Amino acid sequence: MIHVIATIQLNPGTREAFLREFLRNTPFVRAEAGCIEYGPAVDVPTSFAVQEVVGENAVVVVEKWASLEALQDHMKAPHMADYRVRVKDFVEGVQLRVLQPVE
């Protein structure tokens, strides 16, 4: 299994518009072979001193894939190419972490 944490930095004031497009695309991603989990998340305010806040201009995507190959296929899926075109004006940058659980 592969875990992915993608932090998407957005242009100021575009998070709601970005999330509309993201959620529009989500059912297609979840239907892909090998997709175990896929969804957006935003900060929860807490008093934890060690919490790293991504801020109001970011979305963190939490993903789980059955294999690296499934993730690679996801990156090439036609609906992802369409999605990237629809969100290109909202996205400032992306940080991607691809992780493997230790058992």
Buried (B, 14 or more C-beta within 10 A) or exposed (E): BBBBBBBBBBEEEBBEBBBEBBEEBBEBBEEBEBBEEBEBEEBEEEEEEEEEEBEEBBBBBEBBBBEEEBBEBBEEBEBBEBBEEBBEEBBEEEEEEEEEEEE
